[in-house]
Amino acid sequence: MEKNSPEKPTILCMYSGGIDSTGVIHELMTNEKYVDHPLIVHHIHIWNRENRAKAEAAAVNAVLSYYQKNVERKFLVTESTFSTMGFAALRSNRFPFDMDVCAFFSGNICAARKDIGFVAMGRTKTDVDSGGDNFAMRMKRAQAIFKSVLSLEERKLPEYIFPVVDFTKKEIWDFLPEDVRKNTWWCRRPIYEEGKRPKPCGKCITCKDVKDFANASV
């Protein structure tokens, strides 16, 4: 069958530029299980008090540029913006989880594109093993949001897929090409200096999760 045949359902990949979703991108670009499916890669510029939108956008641009230049697989890149900066006036200590935002946006994209049959997300073995009941409940809620958005659609619901769920974060890091690896972003509180590439804070939960392999390699 010819690659990207319209007979196969389109895969929508929600891409943040982080290690997990970059692993998903790599699988979708190189794994024979996925390469015959048309592919849409969507990035959400999430603006909140963590202020990581610029760092993530730079990672997304660099990584996708690599695959556009080095892999024959064709894909469509789209983007949107979600901001909770206005929450400051409410003195809110919380803002929506990324996976809830992704579920809402992916549901709406699927409503607009009837050819989408799968939504690819960056869930990993590390998430499953360490996240416990809280992570499972958050995943269940996100999928409920996704289904709710599509509740008025007269069609079979697209399926969530997790191409790197059998890999730990370190295993994903190890199989990524070096030029991809060095451009991923993981820190939740980036440090910005004018004229320089953003730096990881080294203190947030994700920096601590990857300190034994990622920080030493970049």
C-alpha positions as a Python dict, from the first residue, in 0.01 Angstrom:
ca = {
    (1, 'M'): (0, 0, 0),
    (2, 'E'): (123, 347, -81),
    (3, 'K'): (237, 549, 217),
    (4, 'N'): (-11, 801, 363),
    (5, 'S'): (-299, 627, 183),
    (6, 'P'): (-628, 804, 262),
    (7, 'E'): (-781, 461, 325),
    (8, 'K'): (-609, 455, 665),
    (9, 'P'): (-733, 679, 949),
    (10, 'T'): (-535, 994, 1022),
    (11, 'I'): (-335, 1009, 1346),
    (12, 'L'): (-347, 1335, 1544),
    (13, 'C'): (-38, 1375, 1764),
    (14, 'M'): (-56, 1631, 2045),
    (15, 'Y'): (304, 1748, 2073),
    (16, 'S'): (454, 1955, 2355),
    (17, 'G'): (827, 1932, 2276),
    (18, 'G'): (893, 1727, 2590),
    (19, 'I'): (1073, 1394, 2614),
    (20, 'D'): (756, 1183, 2624),
    (21, 'S'): (580, 1341, 2326),
    (22, 'T'): (907, 1358, 2131),
    (23, 'G'): (930, 983, 2179),
    (24, 'V'): (580, 960, 2031),
    (25, 'I'): (686, 1175, 1736),
    (26, 'H'): (985, 948, 1673),
    (27, 'E'): (767, 636, 1683),
    (28, 'L'): (511, 789, 1446),
    (29, 'M'): (791, 887, 1206),
    (30, 'T'): (982, 559, 1206),
    (31, 'N'): (767, 266, 1327),
    (32, 'E'): (609, 68, 1041),
    (33, 'K'): (296, 34, 1254),
    (34, 'Y'): (221, 403, 1204),
    (35, 'V'): (396, 533, 892),
    (36, 'D'): (116, 447, 649),
    (37, 'H'): (-129, 670, 836),
    (38, 'P'): (-166, 1040, 745),
    (39, 'L'): (-33, 1246, 1036),
    (40, 'I'): (-125, 1579, 1193),
    (41, 'V'): (109, 1718, 1462),
    (42, 'H'): (-56, 1980, 1681),
    (43, 'H'): (120, 2200, 1938),
    (44, 'I'): (-67, 2407, 2197),
    (45, 'H'): (112, 2719, 2320),
    (46, 'I'): (8, 2694, 2686),
    (47, 'W'): (62, 3025, 2864),
    (48, 'N'): (45, 3000, 3242),
    (49, 'R'): (247, 3116, 3542),
    (50, 'E'): (514, 2852, 3475),
    (51, 'N'): (609, 3058, 3166),
    (52, 'R'): (736, 2764, 2960),
    (53, 'A'): (550, 2836, 2634),
    (54, 'K'): (850, 2999, 2463),
    (55, 'A'): (1089, 2721, 2562),
    (56, 'E'): (847, 2453, 2447),
    (57, 'A'): (779, 2630, 2117),
    (58, 'A'): (1152, 2645, 2044),
    (59, 'A'): (1181, 2272, 2112),
    (60, 'V'): (883, 2191, 1890),
    (61, 'N'): (1019, 2395, 1601),
    (62, 'A'): (1367, 2243, 1624),
    (63, 'V'): (1251, 1882, 1657),
    (64, 'L'): (992, 1899, 1380),
    (65, 'S'): (1244, 2071, 1154),
    (66, 'Y'): (1478, 1775, 1208),
    (67, 'Y'): (1213, 1522, 1101),
    (68, 'Q'): (1104, 1733, 804),
    (69, 'K'): (1464, 1731, 680),
    (70, 'N'): (1565, 1376, 770),
    (71, 'V'): (1256, 1156, 735),
    (72, 'E'): (1055, 1101, 418),
    (73, 'R'): (726, 1078, 607),
    (74, 'K'): (499, 1375, 536),
    (75, 'F'): (296, 1543, 811),
    (76, 'L'): (84, 1852, 870),
    (77, 'V'): (183, 2086, 1154),
    (78, 'T'): (-85, 2298, 1327),
    (79, 'E'): (-94, 2502, 1646),
    (80, 'S'): (-326, 2684, 1887),
    (81, 'T'): (-295, 2896, 2202),
    (82, 'F'): (-439, 2852, 2552),
    (83, 'S'): (-379, 3109, 2826),
    (84, 'T'): (-456, 3116, 3197),
    (85, 'M'): (-250, 3428, 3263),
    (86, 'G'): (-574, 3600, 3364),
    (87, 'F'): (-604, 3362, 3660),
    (88, 'A'): (-361, 3586, 3852),
    (89, 'A'): (-639, 3832, 3934),
    (90, 'L'): (-833, 3544, 4089),
    (91, 'R'): (-535, 3464, 4314),
    (92, 'S'): (-558, 3108, 4190),
    (93, 'N'): (-290, 2859, 4294),
    (94, 'R'): (-404, 2611, 4029),
    (95, 'F'): (-452, 2605, 3655),
    (96, 'P'): (-573, 2333, 3416),
    (97, 'F'): (-360, 2021, 3374),
    (98, 'D'): (-186, 1994, 3038),
    (99, 'M'): (-361, 1664, 2964),
    (100, 'D'): (-703, 1827, 3021),
    (101, 'V'): (-614, 2109, 2780),
    (102, 'C'): (-490, 1857, 2524),
    (103, 'A'): (-807, 1652, 2560),
    (104, 'F'): (-1026, 1957, 2497),
    (105, 'F'): (-830, 2075, 2194),
    (106, 'S'): (-786, 1730, 2043),
    (107, 'G'): (-1159, 1665, 2075),
    (108, 'N'): (-1237, 1982, 1886),
    (109, 'I'): (-980, 1904, 1617),
    (110, 'C'): (-1134, 1558, 1576),
    (111, 'A'): (-1477, 1718, 1543),
    (112, 'A'): (-1342, 1933, 1260),
    (113, 'R'): (-1150, 1650, 1088),
    (114, 'K'): (-1365, 1341, 1039),
    (115, 'D'): (-1069, 1148, 898),
    (116, 'I'): (-892, 1135, 1237),
    (117, 'G'): (-913, 788, 1386),
    (118, 'F'): (-642, 804, 1652),
    (119, 'V'): (-508, 1063, 1896),
    (120, 'A'): (-148, 996, 2002),
    (121, 'M'): (-38, 1107, 2349),
    (122, 'G'): (290, 1082, 2541),
    (123, 'R'): (206, 844, 2823),
    (124, 'T'): (511, 642, 2936),
    (125, 'K'): (594, 340, 3152),
    (126, 'T'): (746, 585, 3402),
    (127, 'D'): (410, 763, 3429),
    (128, 'V'): (221, 439, 3481),
    (129, 'D'): (465, 294, 3735),
    (130, 'S'): (514, 610, 3944),
    (131, 'G'): (189, 801, 3897),
    (132, 'G'): (-31, 569, 4098),
    (133, 'D'): (-405, 621, 4143),
    (134, 'N'): (-379, 998, 4102),
    (135, 'F'): (-233, 967, 3753),
    (136, 'A'): (-491, 704, 3656),
    (137, 'M'): (-774, 931, 3772),
    (138, 'R'): (-631, 1227, 3580),
    (139, 'M'): (-607, 1016, 3265),
    (140, 'K'): (-964, 901, 3310),
    (141, 'R'): (-1082, 1261, 3354),
    (142, 'A'): (-893, 1378, 3045),
    (143, 'Q'): (-1051, 1108, 2832),
    (144, 'A'): (-1391, 1203, 2973),
    (145, 'I'): (-1327, 1562, 2857),
    (146, 'F'): (-1232, 1430, 2513),
    (147, 'K'): (-1547, 1220, 2487),
    (148, 'S'): (-1763, 1505, 2614),
    (149, 'V'): (-1636, 1741, 2343),
    (150, 'L'): (-1733, 1480, 2082),
    (151, 'S'): (-2062, 1381, 2245),
    (152, 'L'): (-2275, 1551, 1976),
    (153, 'E'): (-2083, 1398, 1687),
    (154, 'E'): (-2253, 1117, 1497),
    (155, 'R'): (-1943, 913, 1440),
    (156, 'K'): (-1723, 651, 1600),
    (157, 'L'): (-1500, 818, 1856),
    (158, 'P'): (-1130, 838, 1768),
    (159, 'E'): (-913, 622, 1991),
    (160, 'Y'): (-642, 745, 2227),
    (161, 'I'): (-313, 566, 2158),
    (162, 'F'): (10, 571, 2360),
    (163, 'P'): (300, 472, 2131),
    (164, 'V'): (567, 491, 2405),
    (165, 'V'): (372, 348, 2699),
    (166, 'D'): (609, 49, 2715),
    (167, 'F'): (917, 274, 2750),
    (168, 'T'): (1057, 463, 3048),
    (169, 'K'): (1165, 825, 3004),
    (170, 'K'): (1529, 716, 3002),
    (171, 'E'): (1464, 452, 2737),
    (172, 'I'): (1295, 714, 2521),
    (173, 'W'): (1588, 949, 2575),
    (174, 'D'): (1830, 676, 2473),
    (175, 'F'): (1657, 590, 2144),
    (176, 'L'): (1609, 949, 2027),
    (177, 'P'): (1862, 1076, 1770),
    (178, 'E'): (2119, 1305, 1930),
    (179, 'D'): (2007, 1608, 1728),
    (180, 'V'): (1651, 1550, 1849),
    (181, 'R'): (1746, 1475, 2208),
    (182, 'K'): (1938, 1798, 2255),
    (183, 'N'): (1637, 2005, 2143),
    (184, 'T'): (1368, 1851, 2364),
    (185, 'W'): (1240, 2050, 2661),
    (186, 'W'): (1135, 1915, 3002),
    (187, 'C'): (1163, 2191, 3266),
    (188, 'R'): (843, 2342, 3407),
    (189, 'R'): (1007, 2667, 3519),
    (190, 'P'): (1260, 2768, 3252),
    (191, 'I'): (1521, 3034, 3316),
    (192, 'Y'): (1540, 3294, 3039),
    (193, 'E'): (1841, 3513, 2966),
    (194, 'E'): (1832, 3762, 2680),
    (195, 'G'): (2001, 3631, 2368),
    (196, 'K'): (2053, 3282, 2512),
    (197, 'R'): (1876, 2950, 2491),
    (198, 'P'): (1639, 2888, 2788),
    (199, 'K'): (1795, 2687, 3071),
    (200, 'P'): (1626, 2422, 3290),
    (201, 'C'): (1575, 2533, 3649),
    (202, 'G'): (1711, 2206, 3788),
    (203, 'K'): (1460, 2216, 4075),
    (204, 'C'): (1113, 2134, 3936),
    (205, 'I'): (971, 1782, 3942),
    (206, 'T'): (1055, 1707, 3579),
    (207, 'C'): (1412, 1834, 3614),
    (208, 'K'): (1454, 1596, 3908),
    (209, 'D'): (1300, 1311, 3706),
    (210, 'V'): (1556, 1343, 3426),
    (211, 'K'): (1864, 1474, 3608),
    (212, 'D'): (2048, 1141, 3593),
    (213, 'F'): (2043, 1126, 3212),
    (214, 'A'): (1912, 1437, 3036),
    (215, 'N'): (2094, 1714, 3223),
    (216, 'A'): (2422, 1529, 3191),
    (217, 'S'): (2383, 1489, 2816),
    (218, 'V'): (2291, 1840, 2703),
}
